[in-house]
């Protein structure tokens, strides 16, 4: 997939055939909440330029080091709607159960439906609109 953004914390790719934007988080920790917010806004601007309408979004957080201190939580609360708005479907790929629980808490706060899981193939099926396995 062609890259539309790369910085120390994120790689954003776009697959026009699959109608999928993918944001992959690196393992490099953010130095501050301000840097965290700045990097996510870079991601959001890249997604704006790509055009969100008709696309699904996969956010791969498997390499990320979780943060739940108040400053980072406040930044995420502000950023999630900005970054994830306008997509047909959103899927969040996590590595651990703890990561999934944290993202589920965010979903309750946002009131937005997203699929969360550690099975990339299942998330890609969901994002493509394919019927879910096991149903």
C-alpha positions in Angstrom: 0.0 0.0 0.0 1.3 3.5 -0.8 2.4 5.5 2.2 0.8 8.9 2.6 2.6 9.8 5.9 5.5 8.5 7.9 6.9 10.0 11.1 8.6 8.6 14.2 5.3 7.4 15.6 2.9 6.6 12.7 2.8 5.2 9.2 -0.3 5.9 7.3 -1.0 3.9 4.1 -3.9 4.0 1.7 -5.1 1.0 -0.4 -7.5 2.5 -2.9 -8.6 -1.0 -4.2 -9.6 -2.2 -0.8 -10.8 1.3 0.1 -8.8 1.1 3.3 -6.6 3.6 5.2 -4.3 2.1 7.7 -2.6 3.8 10.6 0.2 1.8 12.2 1.6 3.0 15.5 5.3 2.5 16.3 6.7 1.4 19.6 8.5 4.7 20.2 6.8 6.4 23.2 5.6 10.0 22.9 7.8 12.5 24.8 4.8 14.6 26.0 1.1 14.9 25.6 1.8 17.9 23.2 4.0 15.8 21.0 1.4 13.0 21.1 -1.3 15.4 20.0 0.9 16.9 17.3 1.6 13.5 15.7 -2.0 12.5 15.7 -3.0 15.7 14.0 -0.4 14.9 11.3 -2.2 11.6 10.9 -5.6 13.4 10.7 -4.4 15.9 8.1 -3.0 13.0 6.0 -6.3 11.2 6.2 -8.1 14.4 5.2 -6.0 14.7 2.1 -6.6 11.1 1.2 -10.4 11.6 1.6 -12.2 9.7 4.2 -15.6 9.3 2.5 -16.1 5.7 1.3 -12.9 4.4 3.1 -12.6 2.2 6.1 -9.9 2.8 8.7 -7.7 0.2 10.4 -5.7 1.5 13.4 -2.9 -0.9 14.3 -1.9 -0.3 17.9 -0.1 -3.6 18.5 3.4 -2.0 18.9 2.2 0.9 21.0 3.1 1.2 24.7 -0.2 1.9 26.5 -0.6 5.1 28.4 -3.4 6.0 30.7 -2.1 9.0 32.7 -4.6 11.8 32.8 -2.8 14.1 30.3 -2.6 11.5 27.6 -6.2 10.3 28.3 -7.4 13.9 27.9 -5.5 14.3 24.6 -7.0 11.0 23.3 -10.5 12.2 24.3 -10.0 15.3 22.1 -8.3 13.5 19.2 -10.4 10.3 18.7 -13.3 12.1 17.1 -11.1 14.3 14.9 -8.9 11.4 13.6 -11.7 8.7 13.3 -14.6 10.7 11.9 -15.9 10.3 8.4 -14.9 6.7 7.7 -17.3 4.0 6.6 -16.1 1.6 9.3 -13.3 1.7 11.9 -11.3 -1.3 13.3 -8.7 -1.2 16.0 -6.0 -3.9 16.0 -4.5 -4.5 19.5 -2.0 -7.0 20.8 -3.3 -7.7 24.3 -6.5 -8.1 26.3 -5.5 -5.1 28.4 -5.2 -3.0 25.2 -8.6 -4.2 24.1 -10.2 -3.3 27.4 -8.7 0.3 27.2 -10.1 0.8 23.7 -13.5 -0.6 24.8 -13.5 2.0 27.5 -12.8 4.7 24.9 -15.7 3.5 22.8 -18.1 3.7 25.7 -16.9 7.3 26.2 -17.3 8.2 22.5 -20.5 6.4 21.9 -19.1 5.2 18.5 -19.2 1.7 17.1 -15.8 0.3 16.2 -14.5 -3.3 16.0 -11.6 -4.1 18.3 -9.5 -7.2 18.2 -6.2 -9.0 17.7 -7.2 -11.0 14.7 -6.2 -8.9 11.7 -8.0 -11.0 9.1 -11.3 -10.7 11.0 -10.9 -7.0 11.3 -10.1 -6.7 7.5 -13.2 -8.8 6.8 -15.3 -6.4 8.9 -13.8 -3.3 7.3 -14.4 -4.6 3.8 -18.0 -5.3 4.6 -17.6 -9.0 4.3 -19.8 -11.2 6.5 -18.3 -11.9 9.8 -16.9 -15.4 10.4 -18.7 -17.6 12.9 -22.1 -16.0 12.4 
